[in-house]
Amino acid sequence: MSEFTVGDTDFLLDGRPVRLLSGALHYFRVHEAQWGHRLGMLRAMGLNCVETYVPWNLHEPRPGDFRDVQQLGRFLDAAREAGLWAIVRPGPYICAEWENGGLPHWLTGALRTRDEEYLRQVERWFHHLLHEIVPRQIDRGGPVLMVQVENEYGSYGSDQVYLRWLADLLRAKGVSVPLFTSDGPEDHMITGGSVPGVLATANFGSHAREAFETLRRHRPRGPLMCMEFWCGWFDHWGAEHTVRDPAEAAGVLREILECGASVNVYMAHGGTSFAGWAGANRGGGDLHDGPLEPDVTSYDYDAPIDELGRPTEKFWRFREILADYADGPLPAVPPAPAPLGATAAAGLTGWAPLDAVLETFGGPDGEYPVPPTFEELDVDRGLVRYEVSVPGPRQPYPLRVRGLRDLAVVHVDGKPAGVLTEEDALLGEPVAGYARVELWVESLGRVNYGPRTGEPKGITGGLLHERQYLHGVRARALRLDALDGGVGRVPFGELPADGAPGLYRGTFTVRGAGDAFLELPGWTRGFVWVNGFNLGRYWSAGPQGSLYVPGPVLREDVNDVWILELESAGQSACDTSNESSTNSAVPSSPVLRSPTQASPSVGAVNS
């Protein structure tokens, strides 16, 4: 047993000063079979600690439906086995470019405030979660050194009663190690997000000395720590890939350490937002009230350890700096995980239209006066089919959607009529009555940061024909996790000749199972499952061009693949696996490639 405390100038372990050299690694973004390797990479880079968030919505997708909360405990045990201390950031809000910032979609009340209903749900969740943290604290023989109170609250709110309530709750539930808060190095952020008597830390990516000077104005005593040193950044669909110069990032790391501070490299290893859990941001500057900017599936983050767990140039530069602060020689770098042995193209064997998938796995079909939101239909990740009739006879009028989030693929009388977005929610061609209109709306990820966190999804306003609202809207939802158990009940038929949206089924024959990238040339937007494991969203909008497939997901010989295409599975112009005409839209074959033979998803380096 050891005692970890916060001194006037240093962290103290059994009374001796210690510097925390930590790295962020989210257990939920790494296949569990690969935790040991990734933790070993942190040790080899020169770190002595690992930090992780905890996403509430992953572990409680419906009220009272707790799913593998023990995963956090297993990860903390793996950290201890790897020789690392641990910092836990349980939320309840985490940001992390994760769906809804980790908050469940079903939460009610005023989020992140003293609202009684919200606090009741938080207390119930922490009662379950803290069973995984409390027994693993360092004063009980475990690796956990510190636990965070909320997350970057000064960037969101000013309810100090709420923050104090959270700190007191953690203590009451058995957290005995030091508590901390973390906020941007701005006066209003630190004052809004910190708690008297609780260590305050700062999050930043540059100008370390200025950031620590700001922190010192508010907290003259206590060890300095950059709880998030942003050494890279994340990507949005439809935007450019973001990178940070390794030498410049290494210079900031050196500056942090020369200030005598501890550090948490965010991210040391980013991993992947599997299963559609990637969040979204809002543009629009400081108010974050502009267009939706959905996050890509890869969370490579241009981190020192890439999406596949391999060292980058940034890794070697960081290792050289961190070696000067290590207690002894650094461990050898673990060998990279084995790559896929040979390229494998999928043989597509069947297809089912979206209506059939919805009939098999969807929720109840109901009629509503106005369009229900995703939250009202109990959908976290997935899509909703809205149906409405345009009365007739009447002349053609514009059809528009008020309050659309995020994308709607529209069919009029069974024929494709266009794709609507938040910024362009007016159908291109007027619609005459009588007509039947279908709108397939997909959530591209709930906002994970800023004042619009917690906003509803789907159609949040109404459907207008000219100036008239259309009522009597039928709606049926498809939760993404409904497909995780298998697709055997779907009535598959022959492949369509027009690349129609729907669920495609096929197989790969694998020789030499290992880490791979999955490429989908010509496919537009959707999700992929390999052997029942949801790899996440693909989208031709880029910048991500392939999906990472962890080696443990694959098996020798035959592997199943399911592709839920939501727009069009057209043939790529460069695809030569089909003998059909170049004008054909017959779907091209998805291809598994070794990381040494494929373009990386985004930002990963080729070995």
Order of alpha helices (4+ residues) and beta strands (2+ residues): beta-beta-beta-beta-alpha-beta-alpha-alpha-beta-alpha-beta-alpha-beta-alpha-beta-alpha-beta-alpha-beta-beta-beta-alpha-beta-beta-alpha-beta-beta-beta-beta-beta-beta-beta-beta-beta-beta-beta-beta-beta-beta-beta-beta
